[in-house]
Amino acid sequence: MAKNQKLKIIPLGGLNEIGKNMTAFEFGGDIIVLDCGIAFPDDDMPGIDMVIPDISYLIKNQSKVRAIVLTHGHEDHIGAIPYFLKEINVPIYGSRLTLGLVEIKLKEHNLLSKTKLHRVRAGDTAKIGAFRVEFIRTNHSIPDAMALAIHTPIGTIVHTGDFKVDCTPIEGQMIDLAKFGELGKNGVLALLSESTNVERPGYTMSESTVGDSFDNIFRNHTDQRIIVATFASNVHRVQQIINSAYRFGRRVAFSGRSMESVAEVAMQLGYMTVPDNVIISIDDIKKYRPNQLVIITTGSQGETMSALTRMAFSDHKKVEINRGDLVIVSATPIPGNEKPISNVINELFKKGAEVIYKSLENIHVSGHACQEELKLILALTKPKYFIPVHGEFRHLRQHALLAEKMGIPSKNIIVGDVGKVIELGPNSCKIGGTVPSGIVLVDGLGVGDVGNIVLRDRKHLAEDGIIIVVVTMSKNTGAILSGPDVISRGFVYVRESEDLMEEAKAIALSSLERSAQRHQTDWASLKGGLKSSLSDYLYSKTKRKPMILPIIMEIE
């Protein structure tokens, strides 16, 4: 019976986009969810804090959902977990560090006591419903990253998670290539492999090469205070910065809430080794000379509220950029973040700091596999079917072409999309229908209450501003008792446009008088006439279309 059933692979995020990684695997009456991440808002999402996957299909089928299984602890893989658990409370499987970072989020949302966490190590196997999930050691830019072999009644599915092949990792052992080879020997029905760096030829450099670069920088800048911006979750990078600081007799302070939290968890769990008396509080930095200090900070992507951005724009309460400071930006801009980080770097230079960023020094390596590593996994696993994941469409397409060069027939390669169900059988792989999918916007405490209409209004306000028309009318006679008053925000500077505003009042008054002559007394007609008349006039004078908001008050 099982042989006639199909395995459904349901991508709910991470395809044709960067981030928001989430995939559901459904067989019979069981569903497991692989990763549960966020994406950061685009420029056309003003005011939005984060973007999470639409899980309405899983909510509808929550009686089938057995667990969330995590590959590693980056935000684009774990950030949406609290929002998921508020809808569907299921156990979570992950490595020690991954669950350590998840616990921080669960505490913030008061979910820790209600959530069952299963810690697993590379080599472990967990039986979850119809699935037997095997955890495989990989290398990435965060410790404890794992790939998964999902054993199902119709065959084995391998999901790489985010990975690279690092023969000299900072912590732990190199990726377990032997296990991938063993799985390939026993037969892999389908491989889902990440595609982030598929456009880069060759191999990804080892993280250990960055340590040599830091040593050289520290050696050549002995008289300056050093500030390093990197991802908070890049524990290996932070460890190497601490190592260099210790070697050159410097103290280290952390800046940024996420940096402090991740470092604390990593040290508690033993993923970061710090000599005594090296770490100091950010409050104590004034007790030391500049050349005795290293500050490790968030903000490598130029995020608006991050510590480095606040330093650059003189908005940080505890750190002020001084002439002669050395600032190292140890990260590559995520697509879309090039302008914000460029602005931050410019501000740092204006303040007299020396700035080293990737194009000037080998201070960052990727955590994602390049072409030769991707080909190696394909060669080892020898999958019958191939499904590229984690990347924009161009990445998925390039990875598909790479798989073709490795001998996988094009008919056995599926380039999927979010919400499109991939139906997998022992001898078939095809797109079979769709499920509700897309994005849910998080704004403050609101989850999903900001949609396209609200975003459209926010963009309209940002681009053209607002005109508010206030008028008071008699309920009995319809006569205008006061107004119309015209208030402008974000449209024109009223004091310099008095003639325009007076004319706008006259236009509004004429519109109301015309409505009265036609005996149009309902509010919809009055407001419609006001909007139309004012909009036409203002466009003719300014070629702008502000949002027009009539407010009509009636009194007896």
N, C-alpha and C positions, 0 to 999 in steps of 0.2 A: 504493500500500500504506500509506504513512504517513497518508494522509487517513482511513483506517479505524481507525487506532490511536488510543488514548485517552492523554491526558496525565493522570497521577495526581498530584494535589497532596495531600500527606500531612502535616497539622499534627501535630507531636510535642510542641508546647508553645506558649504564648502566646495560646491561645484559652480563654475562660472563666476567665482568670486574668491577673494582672499579673506579667510576667517569664517566665523560662524559654523565651525565644523560639527556636523551631526549626521549620523547615518543609522537607520533602523534596519535590523535583520529580522524578518518574520518567517516562521515556518510553522504551519498548522496553527495551534493555539498559543504559540509563544513568540514574544518579541523581546530582543535585547537592543539597547541603544548604545551605539559607539560614539563616545565624546558628546559634549554638550557645551559648545563654545559661543562666544560673542563676536561681533564685528564692530569696528568703530565707525561712527557716523560719517557720511560723505559731506562735502561742502554744501550740498543742497538739502541738508537736514538741520536747519538752524535750531539750536536749543536742545537737540537730542543728545542724551548721555551715552547710550549704547544701543546696539541692534542685536536682537536675539531671534532664534528660529521660531517659526510658526509650528506649534506642536499639536494643533487641533486634531490631526489624524490620530496621534497617540492618546490624546485625552478621550476621543471617541472609542478607542480600543484599549483603554487603560487596564481592563481586566486581563489582557494578554501580556502587558509589559512586565517583564521579570526583573530587569536590572539595568543600570547604566554601567558600562565598562569604559574605563579611561586609558588612553595611551600615554599621556604625560600631562604636566601641570601648567601649560601655557594658557593664557586667558582665552585664546580662540578655540580652546578645547574644554575648558572647565568653567568659564565665566558665567554661563547661563544656568548652572546647576541650581542655585537657590530658586530661580523663577520656575524651573521645571518641577522641583520638589514640592512647591506650593500647590501644584496641580496634580502631580502623580508622585506619591511617596514610595520609592522603591530602593532596594539596596544599591550601593555603589562599590564597584571593584576597581582598585588601583594600587599603585606602588606606594611605599611609605612617604616619599616626598610629595608625590601627587596628592595623596589624601591629606597630608599635612597642610598643603596649600588650600585644599578644599575646606578643611576645618575652619580656617580663617574666615572664609565666606559664610559658612554655616553659622558661626558664632555671630557675625554681623546681622544675620537675618533670623536669629533665634531658632535655628533649625537643628542644631547639633544633637540635642538630646532625642530628637524624633527620627534621626537618620541612622540607618545601619551601614557601617563602613567595613568592607572586607579588604584587608591588606594582603597583597599578593607579591610574590617575587618572580623574577625571570625564571622560567622552568616550571612554575606551578601550572596546574590545570584546574579550572572551576567548572562544575556541572551546573548549568543554568537552563532550566527547562529542557527543550529539545537540543540545546547546544552544549558542546564541550569546548570551552575556551582555553586555549593554551597561550601563555604569555612568553614572549621572546625578547631577549635583551637586544637593544639597539643603542646607537649613539645619536645625540641631538644636542642642542644648545642648553639643555636642562638635564640634570641627572635623572636616572630612573625612568627614562623613556622606553616604551615597549611596543613591539609589533604584536599582532594577534594572529593565531591560527584558529579559525572558528570551524570546528568539526561538526558537520550536520549529517543527517541521514542520507543525503544525496551526494556528499563529497565535502572536501576541505576548502575553505575560503581563507586566503591570507590577506591581511590588511597591514601594510607597513607602518601606519601612523606617520608622523614626521620623523625623518631619519637621515643620517649620513653614515659613511664608513670612516671611522676615525681609529687608526691603528695605535695612536698614542693619546688616548683620552686622559683628561685631567683627573677624573675620578672613575673608579670601576674598571671594567674590562671592555674590550672592543666588541662590536656588534657580533652576535652569534651566527656567523655565516654558515657554520656547520648545520645548525638547525634548519635554516632555509633550504640547504642542500638536501637534508634528510626528508623534509616535507616534499620537495620536488621529486625525490626518488619514489616516494610512496604515492605521489599523485596529487596535484593541486588542481581543483576544478576551476577556480577563478582567483586572480590576483588583483587587489585594489592597491595601487601604489601612488604615493604622493608625487606631485608634478611641479612644485614651486620653482625649482631650479633647472627644469628640463631644457631651458634655452642656453644653459652654460655648458660648454664642452669640458671634458676632462674630469678631474676629481675635486672635491671640496677640500680646502686646506684643513689641517688638524688644528683644533683649538689651542694646542700647546704652542703653536707658532706665535700666537698673540702674546704669550708670556715673555718671549724674547724681545718683542717690540716694546712692551712696557718697561722692561729692564733697561733697554737702550734710552728710552725717553727719560726715565727717572735719573739715569746716570748723567745725561746731558743737561738736566735742568735742576741742579742741586740748590739753586738759590730762590726758586719760585714755589709758591703754593700751587698744588696740583688738584684740579677738580675733574673727575671722570664721570661722564654721563653714559649709562648703559641700561639695558633692560633689567628690571628688578629680578626677573625670573632666571636670568642667565647666571646661575650660581657659579658655574665654572669660571666665567669672566671675572666676577666679583672676587673669587678665590685668588685668581692670578694677580689682580690689582693689590689685594692684601699681601700676597707673597712679595711683590715688588716693593711695596711700602715698608714691609718688615726688613727686607734686605738693605734698604737704604735709610733705615732709622727714622721712619715717619710714623705718625699716629693716623688712624683712620676714623672718620666720622661719616655716618650715613645721613642722607637728606632725602626726604620723601617718604610718605607713609608706607607705600607698597615696598620700597627698598628695605625699610626697617623691619617690616613684617616677614618678608621672605628670608632675609638674612637671619632673623631670630629662629624661624622654623628650621632652616638649613643647618644652623649651628646646633640646635637642640637634637636634631636627628643624626648628626655626624656627617652631613654632606659637605660641611665647610669646616676646615680646621684653622683656628685662629690662635696665634701665640698670645700669652698673657700680656695684658697692659697695652695691646695695640689698638683696640677699639675704644674710642672715647665718645661722649655725648656731643651732639652738635651744639649744645649749650656751652660747652667748655672750649670751643676752638680759639677763643680770644686769649686763653691762657698759654697758647703756644705760638712760636714764631711761624711766619708763613712757610718757611722751608722745612718745618717739622710736620706739615699737615698734608693729608690727602682727604678730599671729600668725595665720596661716591654718591652720585645723585641720580634720580629719575629724570626723564625729560629728553631722552635721546631722539625722540620723534617730534620735538617741538610742541608737545601737547600744551594747550592753553594754560591749564592750572598746574602744570608740573613744576617741580622744584627748579630745574635749570631755566625754564622760561621766566619764572618769577625772579630768579637771580639776574637774568639778562636785562629785564625791564625794571630793576630796582624795586621789586615788590616782595622780596623774600625777607622775612622777619629776622633771620639769624645769619644770613650770608650775603655779603655785599661784594660784588666783583670789583677788584682793585687793579690798577695799572700794573702789568707785570705778571698777573696770574696766568697759569697755563691751564686751558680747558681742553680736555680730550673728549670728543664725541665718538664713542666706541660702538657704533651701530650703523647699519645701512638704512636709509629712509624707506619705510613701507610705501608702496605705490600710493600717491595721493598726499603724502606728508612732506614732499620735497620743499614746498614753499614755506610752511611753518618752521622747519628746521633751518632753512636758509635765512629766514628773518632773525631767528635766535642767534645764529652764528654772526650775522652782520652786527647785531646789537652788542655782542661780546667784543667784537673787534673795536667798535666805537668806544667802548669803555676802557680800551687799552690792553685788553687781555690778548694773549697769544692763543690761537685755537688750532688744534690738530683734528682733522676729520679724515674720513676714509681715503679720500683722494690724495691726501698728503702723506699717509703713513699706513703700514700694515697693522692696523689696530682693531680690525674686525674680520672675522671669518663667518661664513654662513653656517647654520645648523642643518641645512637641507642638501640632499644629494644632487650632484651634477650628473651629466649624461652617462659617464662610465659606471658610476655607482648604480644608477637606475638600470642600466643594461646588465650589471652583475646580478641584481636581484631577479630580473627576468630570466637570466640564464640558469640561475640556481633553482628557482621554483618551477620552471617549465610549465606555466599554467595553460590550461585548455582555453580559458577565456580571460580577457584582460579588460579591466575597467580603470582608466586613469582618474584620480581624485585630487582634491586640494589644489585648486588653481583656477585662474581665469580661463575662458574658452581657448585662447591661443595656447596656453600651457597644456591643457588636456589634449588638444589636437596634435601638438608637437610630440607629446608622449605617446599618443596612438601611432604616429608615424615611426617613432623610435621602436615601438613594439613590432611593427610590421617588418622593419629591418632585421629584427631578431628572429624572424621566422613565424610570427603569429599571424594567421590569415586575417585579412581585414574584416571578414564576416564574423570573426570571433572577438572583435574589439567593439566595446560599447562606450561611446562618449555620452555620458548621461547629463542630466540637468536636475536641479532641485525640484522635487515633487513628482518626477517621472519614475515610476516603479520599474525596476529591472527584475524580470522573472527569469530565474535560473533553474534549469533542470540538468540531469546528468548529461544530456546531449543537446541542450538548447540554451540560448541566452538572448533575450529580446526585451525591448521596452513594452510593457504591458499595462497601459493605463496610467492615471495620475492620481495623486492625493492632494488635499489642500496643503498649500505650502507658501513660503514667502518670508516676510520679515515682520517682526513685532518691535515697535519702537519703545524704548524706556526713557522717560523724561522725569527725573526726580523720583517720586514715589509712584508715579503713574506708569502702568505697564499696559501698552496697547490702546491707551485712550487718546493718543495722538496718531491720527491717520493722514491720508492724502489731503483731505480737505483742510485740516489744521495746518499742515506743512505748506500747502498752497497759500493760505492766508499769511503765514509767517514770511514766506518769500515775497509775497506781494507787499507786505508792510516794509520789509527790508529794502526792497528795490524802489518803491515809489512813495512810501509814507501813508499817512491817513488824514482825511478831512472829516471832522465831526460837525454836523449841523444840528443846532439845538433850537427848537421853537416851542413856544407854549401857546396853546389854542383853547378857545372856549368850547366846552363840550356841547353847549346848547346851541350856539349860533355859528360855530366854526370860525369865528373871527380870531385873528392873530393878536394875542395879548402881549407877547414879548418875543423879541428875536426877529428873524433868525440870526443867531450868533454862529459864526464859523470859526472853528478851532483847528489849527494845523499842527501836526507832529510829524517830523521826518519828511515833509514835503517842501516847504519853503521857510525861510527865516522871516517871520511875520513882520518884524520891524522894518525890514528892507523891501517888503512886498505889500505895503499897505493898500496901494491902488488895486492890486490884484484881489486882495481879500475883500475890499469894499465892493468891488464889482461882483465877486462871488456871492456876497450877501444879497446884492440886488437881483442876481440871477435866481437865487433860492426863493426870494420873496415873489418874484414874477411867476415862478413855477407853482407856488402855493396859491397865488391869486387865480391863475388859470384853472387849477383844480377846483377852486371854490366856484368859479363861473360855470364849470361843467357839473357842479354838484357832486363831485367826487370827494366823499368825506371819509371813506374807509382808509385805514392807515397804509395798507399795501399800495394803494394807488398814489397816495400822497408821497410815500417814500420812494416809489418807483419813478415818479415824475421828478422829484428832487435829484435823485441819483443821475438820471439820464441828462437832465439839463446841466447840472454842475460838471458831470464827466465830459460832456461835449465842449463846454466852455474852457475848462482847465486844460484839456488836450490841445485845443486850438491855440491857447496862449503859451503852453509850456512843453507840449509833446510828451507829457507824463500822464499816467493814469493812476492816481492815488486811490486807495480804498476810501470809499465815501460811506459814512455811517450816519444816517439821519436819526435823531432822537426827538420824537414828538411827544409832548406832555399835554394832557387835557386837564383842565380844571373847570369846575362848574361856576 
